[in-house]
Amino acid sequence: MNLNIQYTDDQIEKIRREGFIYTCACPSQVSQQIAYLRELFDYQQKCVLVDGKSLLDPKTHEIIAEATRAAHEIMQQCLHDVLIHEKWDLETLDMPPNLRQQLEEIIKNATF
């Protein structure tokens, strides 16, 4: 079983950084969850293996891996839908200038 990867790990990290730089954490949070799901999926593939065999019930790992795969698919689609809705550049994965400007104005006018 493999994960369907729509965005590479590097792309996920870029979206996360873009969002944090411009204080728009929502796409960043979705990106972070995708990264965590990938880690969980990878862990399930390798959990307690000795000579290529699981010491524990392999069905447990299959159940977790399948749920992780399904959640990963949902979160990737969510990220894609958010990026399209917010009009991110899907080639460069840069946050749209109007959103950057909007966030910069909020910060500039904030009173602390």
Helices and strands as residue ranges (DSSP letters): H 9-21, H 25-46, E 49-50, E 53-54, H 58-85, H 97-109
